[in-house]
Amino acid sequence: MRKLILFFVLLLPVIALTKSYYYPQIKTEIHFTPNGSAHVLQERTYYFEGAFSWAYLELKKKGADNIVFNQLLEEIDGTWHKLEPEINDTPQSLHILWHYSAQDEIRTFLVDYTIIGAVKRYEDVAEFYWKFIEDEHEKIDKIQLELNLPQSSADLFKVYIHSQTRPGTIAFNKTFDKAVIEQKKIPKNTFVEVRMFTSSSIFSEVPIINRTRYQDFLKQEKQNFLISSLKKFILFPIGLILMIILPISAIIYFL
């Protein structure tokens, strides 16, 4: 009995230190301007189990001219309050670190930044390609992405999402200047990126690259789809079968 009591006494500090978190939702709005910049408003909702006091976000600058931090807000009782994070701005990335105090609760933070040179403009298409959910993170129950164009692009408006979860939904409004994407059950440490094609003319202030790329881009997306389908419907089931068969074979062999 004494040993059992001692075991639980020794276990109490471990239990007290156990903590985890995940994202019930990450909601992202992107507002484009004719000069090719993208103003990003990202609400990150955390579900904390245990005590937490800080968080960070690293935004990679690959594919953009720069990233400018605007502000960081926290939602308290339905009102947004400004925070003063620590910013580390390098040529490769923008690192945002902020402090708070949370214990077994839900908290929402709004990260506000601008991607400079986000859109590449060619003769026949304008392209936006961005990883809006980073490589390393906890699981996410739901993501929502809203893309807002500077004007209508009725003749060309396509959106592709690259992720490792089930297909979600994409809805375009009637004026073809907004698209809303939703996906659920994003696994831990799996990125989500968006690739958008629009008419070249709506980004009139972006220097044009004198090449036609639209058909090449469509071929790339078709290849991405085929590779993704191959992994999901062929390689993954084969892996599961091998995980079952090999241990059974080993047991039979040793018997």
C-alpha positions in Angstrom: 0.0 0.0 0.0 2.9 2.4 0.9 4.5 1.6 -2.5 1.2 2.5 -4.3 0.9 5.8 -2.4 4.5 6.6 -3.1 3.9 5.9 -6.8 1.0 8.4 -7.1 2.9 11.0 -5.1 5.8 10.7 -7.5 3.4 10.8 -10.4 1.6 14.0 -9.4 4.3 16.4 -10.7 4.3 14.7 -14.0 0.5 15.0 -14.2 0.7 18.6 -13.3 3.2 19.3 -16.0 1.2 17.5 -18.7 -0.3 20.0 -21.2 -1.3 20.3 -24.8 -3.1 22.5 -27.2 -4.7 22.4 -30.7 -6.5 24.8 -33.0 -10.3 24.5 -33.2 -10.1 26.9 -36.1 -7.8 29.1 -38.1 -9.5 31.7 -40.2 -7.5 33.6 -42.9 -8.6 36.6 -45.0 -6.4 37.8 -47.8 -7.1 41.1 -49.5 -5.2 41.8 -52.7 -4.3 45.2 -54.2 -3.6 46.0 -57.8 0.2 46.3 -57.0 0.3 42.6 -56.2 0.5 42.9 -52.4 -1.6 40.7 -50.1 -2.9 42.0 -46.8 -3.4 38.9 -44.5 -5.6 38.8 -41.5 -5.3 35.4 -39.7 -7.4 34.5 -36.7 -5.8 31.6 -34.7 -8.0 30.0 -32.1 -6.2 27.9 -29.5 -7.7 25.3 -27.2 -5.3 25.1 -24.2 -5.2 22.2 -21.8 -2.8 23.2 -19.1 -0.9 26.4 -18.5 0.6 28.4 -21.4 2.4 31.7 -21.5 3.8 32.3 -25.0 3.3 31.5 -28.7 5.2 32.2 -32.0 4.7 32.2 -35.7 7.4 32.1 -38.3 6.4 33.4 -41.8 8.8 32.3 -44.6 9.5 35.0 -47.2 10.2 32.5 -50.0 8.2 33.5 -53.1 7.7 37.1 -51.9 9.7 40.4 -52.0 9.1 40.9 -48.3 6.6 40.5 -45.4 5.6 43.5 -43.3 4.2 43.0 -39.8 1.2 45.3 -39.1 -0.2 44.3 -35.7 -1.1 41.5 -33.3 -4.5 41.5 -31.5 -6.1 39.3 -28.9 -9.9 38.8 -28.6 -11.2 39.4 -25.0 -14.9 39.3 -24.4 -15.7 40.1 -28.0 -13.3 43.0 -28.3 -9.9 43.1 -29.9 -6.9 44.3 -27.8 -3.5 45.1 -29.2 -0.5 43.2 -28.1 3.2 44.1 -28.4 5.0 41.0 -29.7 8.8 40.5 -30.2 9.6 40.7 -33.9 12.7 39.2 -35.5 12.8 40.3 -39.2 15.4 38.6 -41.4 15.8 38.2 -45.2 14.5 34.7 -44.9 11.5 35.0 -42.5 9.5 37.1 -40.1 9.4 35.6 -36.6 6.6 36.8 -34.3 6.7 35.9 -30.6 4.1 37.0 -28.1 3.3 36.4 -24.4 0.0 35.9 -22.5 -1.4 33.8 -19.7 -3.8 31.0 -20.4 -5.0 28.0 -18.3 -7.5 25.4 -19.7 -9.3 27.8 -22.0 -9.9 28.9 -25.5 -8.1 32.0 -26.8 -8.1 33.8 -30.2 -5.3 35.9 -31.6 -5.3 37.9 -34.8 -2.1 38.2 -36.8 -2.1 41.1 -39.3 0.7 41.3 -41.9 1.3 42.2 -45.6 3.0 40.2 -48.2 4.9 42.5 -50.6 5.2 41.1 -54.2 2.8 38.3 -53.5 1.5 38.1 -57.1 3.5 37.2 -60.2 2.0 38.6 -63.4 2.5 37.0 -66.8 1.1 37.8 -70.2 -1.8 35.3 -69.9 -2.2 34.8 -66.1 -1.6 36.3 -62.7 -0.4 33.7 -60.0 -0.5 33.8 -56.2 1.2 30.8 -54.5 1.4 30.9 -50.7 1.7 28.6 -47.7 -0.8 30.0 -45.2 -0.5 27.1 -42.7 3.1 26.4 -41.8 4.9 23.0 -41.8 5.1 22.6 -38.0 1.9 23.0 -35.9 -0.6 21.1 -33.8 -3.7 19.6 -35.3 -6.3 21.9 -36.7 -10.1 21.1 -36.6 -11.1 23.5 -39.3 -9.5 26.1 -41.6 -11.2 28.8 -43.6 -9.5 30.9 -46.3 -11.1 33.9 -47.9 -9.5 35.4 -51.0 -10.6 38.9 -52.0 -9.5 40.3 -55.4 -9.1 44.0 -56.2 -11.8 43.6 -58.9 -13.8 41.0 -60.7 -11.9 38.3 -62.7 -14.8 36.6 -64.4 -12.8 35.3 -67.3 -10.3 33.5 -65.1 -10.5 32.6 -61.4 -9.1 29.3 -60.3 -8.0 28.2 -56.8 -6.1 25.1 -55.8 -5.4 23.9 -52.3 -2.5 21.6 -51.4 -2.8 19.8 -48.2 -2.8 16.3 -46.6 -6.4 16.0 -45.6 -9.7 15.3 -47.3 -11.0 17.6 -50.0 -12.9 20.6 -48.7 -15.2 23.1 -50.3 -14.5 26.1 -52.6 -17.2 28.7 -53.2 -17.0 31.7 -55.6 -19.3 34.7 -55.3 -21.4 35.8 -58.3 -19.1 38.8 -59.1 -16.0 36.6 -59.2 -13.9 38.7 -56.9 -14.0 36.5 -53.8 -13.5 32.8 -53.1 -14.0 31.0 -49.7 -12.3 27.7 -49.0 -13.0 25.4 -46.1 -11.2 22.2 -45.0 -11.4 20.1 -41.8 -9.1 17.8 -39.8 -5.7 19.1 -40.8 -3.2 16.7 -39.3 -0.3 17.9 -37.1 2.8 19.2 -38.9 1.2 19.2 -42.4 1.3 22.4 -44.4 -1.6 24.0 -46.3 -0.9 26.2 -49.3 -3.0 28.0 -51.9 -2.4 28.6 -55.5 -4.6 31.1 -57.3 -4.9 32.0 -61.0 -6.6 35.1 -62.2 -6.7 37.4 -65.2 -3.5 39.2 -65.6 -5.2 42.6 -66.1 -6.6 42.9 -62.6 -3.1 43.4 -61.2 -2.2 46.2 -63.6 0.4 47.8 -61.3 2.6 44.6 -61.2 5.4 44.5 -63.7 4.6 42.0 -66.4 6.8 39.0 -67.1 6.9 38.5 -70.9 6.0 34.9 -70.9 2.8 32.8 -71.2 2.6 30.3 -68.3 -1.1 29.4 -67.8 -1.1 26.1 -69.6 2.2 25.1 -67.9 0.6 25.9 -64.5 -2.5 23.8 -65.3 -0.2 20.8 -66.2 1.6 21.2 -62.9 -1.6 21.1 -61.0 -2.8 18.0 -62.9 0.5 16.3 -62.0 0.0 17.3 -58.4 -3.4 15.8 -58.4 -2.2 12.5 -60.0 0.7 12.2 -57.5 -1.6 12.9 -54.6 -4.2 10.3 -55.8 -1.4 7.7 -56.3 -0.2 8.2 -52.7 -3.7 8.2 -51.2 -5.3 5.3 -53.2 -2.3 3.0 -54.0 0.8 3.6 -51.9 -1.0 4.2 -48.6 -3.2 1.0 -48.8 -0.1 -1.0 -49.8 1.7 0.3 -46.8 -1.1 -0.7 -44.5 -1.2 -4.2 -46.0 2.5 -4.6 -45.5 2.2 -3.5 -41.9 -0.2 -6.3 -41.3 1.4 -9.0 -43.4 5.0 -8.6 -42.4 4.4 -9.1 -38.6 2.2 -12.1 -39.3 4.9 -13.6 -41.6 7.5 -13.1 -38.9 5.3 -14.9 -36.4 4.7 -17.8 -38.7 8.5 -18.0 -39.5 9.6 -18.0 -35.9 6.9 -20.5 -35.0 
